[in-house]
Amino acid sequence: MVALGLILTAMLWTAPQGALAQVTAFKQAVAEAAARDADIAAFYKASGYESLWTGRSGRERQRRVALFKALDQAGNHGLPAARYDAAGLQAKMKAAQTQRDRGLVEVEMSRTFLQFSRDLQTGVLVPSRVDRAIVRQVPYRDRTSYLVNFSKSSPSGFFKALAPKTMEYTALMKEKLRMERLLAKGGWGQQVPVSTLKPGQSGDAVAIMRNRLIAMGFLKRTNTQTYDTDVQAAVQQFQLAHGLTADGVAGQATIAEMNMSVQERLQSIIVAMERERWVNQERGRRHILVNIPDFTAKVVDNGKVTFETRSVVGANKDDRPTPEFSDVMEFMVINPSWYVPRSIVTKEYLPALKRNRNAVRHIEITDSRGRKVNRSAVNFNQYTARTFPFAMRQPPSKGNALGLVKFMFPNVHNIYLHDTPAKNLFGREVRAYSHGCVRLADPFDFAYALLAKQEANPQQYFQSVLATGRETRVDLKAPVPVHIIYRTAFTTPKGHTQYRRDIYGRDAKVWKALSNAGVALRAVQG
């Protein structure tokens, strides 16, 4: 803990408080030091260069105490504690002898306060600098407003209000502290030394897996040396908590996940906390949550999941990975046409048409007015990807690439949720196959859930529109926020923390950036 005694007794400068020269020296030092930061300079200029931290009043003493208590908790939040250098700041306070010294320390405290406050509220990193597919609009607050609001608030209350107030952030933080204590005790023990194990086997490798499952909380204490029904049930529970096929057989993927270290899981939790800070804003009483590595799409009402379906997301190649962003779903299209994205037209279909003008016959070629073009009248070989003048469209049908319904939240990324005729992909463990859009395993039920807020019989209404076979737009009377997120660690109301594979390698990038910023793993005794 920080030695708060220093804070309580520091700042008792002996210069005459009313002496104009001393006041001028303090204010001049504040003005000079603040000039390097426009937001800090604006705050102090507006306040007449009065002190916020370093005066002798009880109010300023409370602010100092609250700041250092908050900085002392930085590591609990997975923040780079060294960045704030609380000990160094205290040393500067103690060493200050003149009013000019006090003015310089005053501004240094405000600078540290701003850095910490923004890190805690909206994250240490700028997401798009980590990966260009993380196009999230972080809800940054005006930096000057932090100082203004703090000056008018309860100091301790202000700091308590900064971190996300979601149940998820609280649960992740609790899990982080639990894992840090586990790390201090040596983790989960020896790794399983083989790549596969099957029910009925026995021996040392089974005993090692048994011990690891016990340490992780999936199996009650037992001395069995055999992969019996209890061990098999524990393996199934482990698989469910890690997004694996829950067959109770410890195959290569299961053993690989089981052998992940406490350190690696702790990194995932810290990354998830940082990601939670990036969306530290109201998400909507009703909203849609798509977690890319979990391959799911959920409808959330008042904090509870009311509908969930499996999803297929973008393939991990070229420009196909699904981006992370938030938007608002405004309507659905029943019996949709598929207007083929330009990138697919030029990269995939045009080369095929050059080889055979009758290729991709299920796709119509249209001119700038939307009129169907006669293929036999076109020399496709004369065009390049840049000069090809036509668009392409697949009319509504059961075989349409979008299936029979798509859900629209118009965005610059041209990403949406939709049905698909390729139902076989939903049975796979890793479901990253699309060009970027999110395919749903149960799109009709998803539509019913959305329409239930505006139709007395949503299923009957949807099916009646579907039966027409005509492309029909259905507006949502209450648009629904959509959050496409990327979480390899997340919690559930009951049961084990969930972990998923880092399918795009984004969390590895986030962790590297956090580590470079000064975030470090720690082992906590207790």
Buried (B, 14 or more C-beta within 10 A) or exposed (E): EBEBEBBEEBBEBEBEEEEEEBBEBBBBBBBBBBEEBEBBBBBBEEBEBBBBBBBEEEEBBEBBBBBBBBBBBBBBBBBBBBBBBBBEBBEBBBEBEBBBBBBBBBBBBBBBBBBBBBBBBBBBBBBBEBBEBBBBEBBEBEBBEBBBBBBEBEBBEBBEEBBBEBEBBBBBBEBBBBBBEBBBEEBBEBBBEBBBBEBEBEEEBBBBBBBBBBBBBBBEEBEEEBBBEBBBEBBBBBBBBBBBBBEBBBBEBBBBBBBBEBEEBBBBBBBBBBBBBBBBEEBBEBBBBBBBBBBBBBBBBEEEEEBBBBBBBBBBEEEBBBBBBBBBBBBBBBBBBBBBBEBBBBEBBBEBBBEEBEBBEEBBBBEEEEEEBEBEEBEBEEBEEEEBEBBBBBBBBEEBBBBBBBBBBEBEBEBBBBBBBEEEBBEEEBBBBBBBBBBBBBBBBBBBBBBBEEBEEBBEBBBEBBEEEEEBEBEBEEBBBBBBBBBBBBBEEEEBBBBBBBBBEBBBBBBEBBBEBBBEBBBBEE
